[in-house]
Amino acid sequence: MATFRISGIWKDSNNVITHYAFHTVEDNSISRAAKKTKLEAITLLETIGNTATTWIWNYSESIWKIGEKVHVVNGSNGKYLRSNPDNKLTDNLNHLIDYDWIKP
């Protein structure tokens, strides 16, 4: 069982999310980001007992804030991650920080 925060995304040339920045929540700390492929992210969150929420940078307060729960959903193009499925613009995690400028 593990708890994760997702702080950002990477996209391909078609603007499709390919990777996620996963942080592992420990008792007194949170890990640095680990770049996970879409498949790795889905596998982590489909593991019973694992959970994730978005982790949003609040620019006005200069702190990270816990966002919405993240779920695996099966869409018309296959499985993907999204936050609370309530038709908000934030549903597909596209609102998270774009880490494309960080190369592996």
Summary of the structure (lengths in Angstrom):
residues: 104
radius of gyration: 13.1
end to end distance: 27.2
largest distance: 39.6
contacts: 276
relative contact order: 0.25
helix: 12%
strand: 50%
